[in-house]
Amino acid sequence: TGLLVKQALRAFAWAGRTTLLAARLSVAIDSLFLSGDSDVQDGTATGFRADPNYQFGVVLFDQVVRAQSARSVATATDPALGAPLNQAERLATEGGAIDTLAFFPRIGYRLLPGLDVYGGVLFAFAPVVPRDPANTRLAGGAARTALGGASEGYWGTEYDFGARFRALAWGSLLTLGVEGGALDPGPAMNAGAAARANGVDDSLLFGGRAFANYDF
């Protein structure tokens, strides 16, 4: 929507993993940095969005931030707000991680050959305070979340668990898995008065997924 704006690109990202293996036990810690953008309409694009296929946790980015960013697109293009946000469709994350400094320590155990269970805790900070453009504009420039609350620089803490089975089937690798998580939302997701009146609160958010892959 709106006119195209020429922007300089200055976005940065870093991802790393350290793993320790000991017999059936494994310990790993993933780390991720993605630069954020405090103003998507200025002359410099500094926000880095990870590919949605790069999954970091279960609930936070893949489900909750995805839904809230879609909400931001809807509010930013609402004619009732006056001039719509330029290029509002760029706000949608489509499940990719954004604007974060995150650490994800995990521990795994091999129950049987090919069958692993694992769990971990994801700590996700926001280097740039997340802000919904429309709600922030309505608040006079003070950072506001997609739910209308005051925003701060911590996405939340997520507790994940999962199980994965791998086996050779007809000469190729078959992978089956299931994962679940519980997200304790941080102040980057604070709900405003209107959202709370509609039943939104700061309680745990749950999510999960199942997956299957066959290497042909």
N, C-alpha and C positions, 0 to 999 in steps of 0.2 A: 504494500500500500504506500501511497505517497511517491515522492520523487527519489530517484537514486542519488546517493550521496557518496562522493569520492572520499575514501578513507585510507590512511596509512595503516599497515598491519604490523603490530608489535605484540604478538601473543607468544607465550612461552609454555612449555610443558616438560615434565620429567616423570619417569616411572621407573621403579626399581623393585627387585625382589631378592631377599636373602633366605636361603633354605638350609636347614640342618637335618640330616637323615641319620637315624640310629635304629637299625633292625626294623621293627614294624612301626616305629614312632617317627613322625616328622614334625618339625617346627619351622614355620615360615613367617616372615613379615614383609608385606607389600607396602610400598610408599608411593604417593602420587602427588604431583603438584601441577595445577592448571591455573594459569593467570586469569584474573577476572576483569570485568569492565564496569566502571561506575557510571558511565554515560554512553549508551549504545548509539547516540545520535551525534556525538562530536566528531572531530576529524580523524580520530585514531581508534582503531579496533584493537583492543588489548585482551579480549576474552578468548580463551581457548576451550573448545568443546571437544571432548574425546569421542571417538567413534562409538556408536551405541553397542557394537559388538565387543568392545572392550569393557567387560563387566567388572565393576568394583563394588562388591557388596550385592545385596539382593533387593532391599526395599528402598533405600534413600534415593539414589539417582535413577534407577531403572523404573521406579513406580511413583514415588511421591514428588520428586522434583519434576519429573516428566509431566505429571498431572498439573502441578502448580504453574509450570511454564506455559502450558496450554491455556490455563486460566488467564495468565498475563497477556497472552496474545488477544484473547477475547475482550478483556477490559481495555486494552490499548487501542482497539479499533472500534470501541463503542462511540457512536455519533453523539451520544448525550454528553460526552466529555469535551466536545469542541473539536479542535484540530487533532486528527488521529496521529499516533506515533508513526514516524517514518520507518518503513521496512520492519514492521512489527513481527512479521513471520519469523524473523531471525531469533526471536526470543525463545522459540520452542526448542527444547533440548532433544526431543525424540528418544529420551532414555540415556543419552550420553552424559557422563560426568562433566561438571563445569566448576570453575571458580573454587578450587579446593586445595588445601594441604591436608592430606589424609594418611593415616597409618592403620594398617590392618594386620595385626598379629593373629596367627592361626595355629592350631595344633591338630594333627591328624593321626589316625591309627588304622593299620591294615588288619581287619578282622579275619579275612580269608584271602587267598590268592585272587587278586583282581577286585576285591571289595574293600573300599576305604570309607571311613567316616571321619568327619572333621568339623571343627567349630572355631569361631573367632569373634573378636570384637573390633568394630570399625569406628575410629575416631576421625571425624571430618570437620576441619576448620574451614573458614571462608576468608582468604586473604583480602578480598574486597567485599565489604558488607553487601550482601544480596539486596536488591531492591526491585520492586515491581514499579515500572515506569508510571503507570496511571495512578496507582495509589500514592506513590511518592509525590507526584504532581499535586494531587488533591490535598496532601499533608503539608504543602508549602515548601517542599524540598527535603523534608526529613525522611530518611530511609524507611520504607514500609514494605512489608512482605506481600505476597500474592493474596494472603488472607487478611490484609489490612492492619496487622500489628506492627509495632516498632521492631525493626530488624537489627540484628547484631551479627558478629562474625563467627558463629559456630552453627554448623548445620545440624549436628546431633550425634548420638552414639547408637550404633546398631549392633545387635547380637545375632550372629548367624550360625547356622548348622546345616550339615548336608551329608549325603551319602552318594558314592559313585561306584559303578561297576563297569569294569572293562574286561573284554574277552575277545579272542579271535573267533570270528564267525564267517565261514565260507571264504577263508583266506584273507579277510580284512578285519580291522579293528572296530568293534562295536562298543559304544559308550552309552550307558544309561545313568541318569542321576536325578536326584530331587534335592532341592534346597529351600530353606525357610529362614525367616528373619523377623526380628522385632526391633523397631526403630523408636528410640526415645528422642523426640524432636527437640532441637536446640532453639535458641532465640532467633535464628535466621528464618524460623517458620512460625513465629508468634502469630496467634490469631487475634484479630481486632474485635471490637465490640459486636459488630454486625455478624461476623462469623460465629462468635460464641453464642449469640442469640439463636443461631440456626443449629446449635448442637455441636459445633467444633470445639475441641478442647486440646489439652497438651498430653493426653494419655498415649500409651504405646500404640504404634501402628504396626500391623502385621502384614506379611506378604510371603509369597513363595513362588516357586517355579519348578517345572520338570523339564528334562531335556533328553534328547536321544540323538546320537550321531553315528553314522556309519561311513567309514573311509572306503570309498569305492576304488 
